[in-house]
Structure formats: C-alpha cells, structure tokens
Amino acid sequence: MNETDFLKEYDPSAFQRPSVTVDLVLLGLRESRPTVLLVRRAEYPHIGHWALPGGFVGIDESLDDAAARVLREKAGMAHAHLEQLYTFGAVDRDPRMRIVSVAYLALLSEQALEAALSAMPALLPAAIQVPWAGEAGGPVNGLSPDNETLSLAFDHADILATAMLRLRGKLDYSDVAFALLPELFTLRQLQDVHEAILGTPLNKPAFRRRQLDKGWLAATGAHEAGAAYRPAELYRFQRPVTN
C-alpha cells in the first residue's frame, strides 16, 4: 500500500473532531487604563453577556484568515497586527460542544481604538481590572465605562488574564509598549503605558534612564503642543541596529 491508497481508504470519521474558533483581544489604553473591545452576545449560550469578538473557523479557512475576517466583520477594522496569543482547549469551556479557541492579540494605539469605536458603535470599551500583581495569574475583570463589573462569556476572563501576563512579561525586553503609543510621544507617555500595564507606579528618573540606555528612543527635537507648563520633548521609536 502506498500513501495514495492509504488516503483513499482512510476514514476521517474514525476520530471525533472538535470545532475551532478564533477570539480577538483588541487592547489599547483609554484614559490611561488598559482597555479591551467587547461585543454583546445576541444569542445563546451566554446571551446578553459581553465577549471578545470571535467566530468559527471555516473548513477551508486558515486561522489567520479567520482572525482577519472577524476583525473586519465584528470590529470594523480593515487592518491590525494580529499575533497568536494562546490556544484554549478546556473540555467544558463551551456548553454547546467541544470547541478549541485560538486567541489572537492586537495592540492598538489610542487613535486606532477610538477609530474602531466610531466605526462600530456596538463595541464596548471595557477597562481591564487586574486583581493580581506581578507574575501571578487569575481571571481578569472587565469594567464598563461606568466602572460596573461586566459578566464575560465563556473563558474570556481567562483569555484576558493570559493577554495581560504576556504583556507584562514582554514589556521590559521587547517593543510592545510602543504599539500603544502614537508615532511621536513623550517620556511621560511611555512611562504611563508601562505603569498602566504593570499596575504599579515606577520611579521616574530610573525609568527614563533605563529607557534611554536601551537605544530604542530617538529624540526628534520637537516638543509637545498645548502643554500648560514647560513642553516635553517628543521621541520616536527606533529599532536598535544589529550587527
């Protein structure tokens, strides 16, 4: 028997096949708080609960294509940098049937977040409340614009926790913080991003010295406009030169 014969005789129903979905964590900063975009479920299960934008993966659709489709259809965004966050496959995570979800993370600047809200008024900007510090784990709560705790569908509170852990873990050694900033930013804004993700205040002189020593910041010579006091210098992110 060769491979062609084997495939002709192979019975794909010999094994049960779970369904696959994608869920998008579209995360940015709003009013200096980590904020995720949610949609309200209009059908069972968890009808009326808030959820991450998501959907089933088509049989002829790649994971990345499914994520891009959900981004367009449910978040009204034509483009965003989506990267796989984690795969969630608890047996009982969905009461309908065995469903494995591949979560994607997209970091949005404040301008991109507001543009998405304008394009899709049904989206809810939910502030993320992290009830644990450091590298500890646990579900993360979503808060409405009125600071009311939201009831999240499925295991989406755990997906948010994984996203926050990933961000905290990568904040010091990668360039993820700059995805949450405009092209030009002040050192104060950069520190605000770090403090918002870490959930703790940082020493200003030590933080600035460490960021400047990394070689990731290029001074522009320009200064912020409309400042009440001495305007701060504007910087841009520059990738370090590697040999």
N, C-alpha and C positions, 0 to 999 in steps of 0.2 A: 504493500500500500504506500502510495506517495502522499504528499500533502494535499494535492488536488482531490484525490479520492477521500482522504480523511475529512476535508471540509464539506464535501458533498453529503457525507453520511452523518456529519455532526448534528446533534440535536440541541439547539440553543435553549429549549425549554427544560433541559436537564437540571438547570440551576435556577433558583429564584433570582429575579433581577430587581434591585431597588430602583426607585426613581431618583433623579438628581435635580437639584435646584441650585441657583446662584442667589446670594444675598449681598447687597452692596452697603458698605459702611462709608457713607459720604460725609466726611468730617472736616470741619473748619473751626475757626474761632469767631465768636459773635459776642460783642460786649465783654471781651477778654475771658470768655468761658468756652471750653470745648463744646462744640455743638454738632449734632448729627441730624441729618434729614430723614424724617419718617413719613410713612403713609398710613392712613387708617384703613384697616381691613373692612371690606364691604360684604364679605361672605364668610360662612363657617369654614373651618373652625376659627375660634378667637375673633368672631365678628365684633367690630367696634373697637378692637384693640389696635394699638399702634405697632407698626412693624417696620423693619428695614425694607427698602424697595427690593423686590426679588421676583423670581419666576422659575418655571420649569425649563430644563434644558431640552430642546428638541432632539429627536433621534438622529437627525443629520446635522446637528449644530455643535460646534466646538464650545468649550467652556467660555473662552474669551469672547466668542461671537454672542453667546447668550448674555454675558455680562454687559456687552456694548448695547445689545437690544434693550435690556432692562433699563440701562442708563438713559436711552432715548425715550422709551415709552413711559416710564414711571417717574423719571427725574427731570425730563425735558432738557437733557444736556446732550449736545452733539458729541462732545469730546471731554475726556478726563483721563488722567493717568491712573489706570486700574492695575493693581497688583494683587495676586492671590495672598490672602491672609492666613487661612487655615481651613481644614475640612472638618465639618461637624457631622458625626455619624452615630450619635447615641440611638439605640434601638427605638426608644419611646419619645424621640424629640418631636415627632409629629403624630397626632392621633389618627390620621387617615390611613397611613400605610408606612412602610419603611422608606424613608426619604433621607438621602445624604445631601447636605448642603455645602457648597464651596463658597466661602465668604471672600469677597474682594474688598480691598481698602483703597479709597481715593482721598487724598488730602486736598482741600480746596482753600484758596485764598478767600479773604472776606468778600472781595468783589465777586468771585465766582459763586460763592454761597448765596449772596444776595441776588445775583442774576438767576440762579436756579429757582429761588423763591418767587421771583417776579414771573418767570416763565410757567411755573406750576404752582398756583396759589394753594392747591390742596396739600402741598408738602408742609410738614410741621418742623420748624427749627427747635429741636429739643436739646436743652443744655444737658451735658453729661455730668452726673454726680457720681464720683468715685468714692465709695465708703471705706477704702483701704489705702494704705500708704506704701510707698516704695515698691518692692517687687512682689508683695503679697497679691493674692488673686481673689476672685469672687465676682458675683454678678454686679453689673453697673446699672444704676437707675437712670431713667430719662425724665427730665423735668419739662413741663410745658412752659410757654413764655410767662405764665403766671406763677411759676415755681411749684406747680402741683405735680406730684409723682405720677408718672404715666404707667399704665399696665401694658407691658410689652408682650407681644405674641411669641409663641414657641420658645426657643432658647436664645432669643435675640439679645437679652440682657447679658448672657454669657459671651455672645459674639462681640458685644461692645467691650466687655472686660478684656477679651483677648486683643482687641484693637488697641486699647489703652496700654496694656502690658507691652505690646510690640513697640508702640511709640516711645514709651518710657525707656525701653531697653536700647532703642536705636538713637535716642536723642543726642547722646554725648559723642558718638563716634561717626554718625552719618549726617547727611544734609537734609533730613526730613523736616527740620524746623523751617527751612526756607520755603518749602512748598505752601506754608500757611501765611506767608508774608507777601506784600506787593513787591514789585521788582526793585524799588528803592525803599529803604527802611532805615530807621534809627536804631541805635544800640538799645535804647529803651524798649522799642517794639520787639526786638529779638529776645530780650530778657522776659518780656511779658509772655511770649509764646512758651518759653521754657517753664516759667512758673505756672502757667495755665495747665500744661501737660503734666508736670510733676506734682502739682497741687501743693507747692510749698514755696515760700519766698527764698530768694537767693541773694548772697552778698554781692552788692553792685560792683565794687572795684575788682573783686576776684573773678566775677563772671566776665566782665569786659576784658580783663587781661587774658583770660583763658581763650575767649573767642578770637581776639586779635592775634594771639600766638598761633592759632591753628592755620593761619594764612588763607582763610576762606573769605575774608572780607576785603572789599576794595572800596576805599574812600572815593567819593565822587566829587568832592569839593563843593557840592551844593548843600543847601540847608532846607529844613522843613519850612513850609509856609504857614502863616497864621498862628504861630506859637505866641502864647501870652508872655513868655519870658524869652531868654536867650535861645534862639532856634538851634536845634540839634543838627549835627551833620548827618547827611544821608549816605548810606552804604549800599552796595550791591553784592550779591553772592558771586564768588569766582571759584571755579574748580581749581584745586591745587595742581600744580604742574608735577607730573610724574616722569621719572627718567626711564 
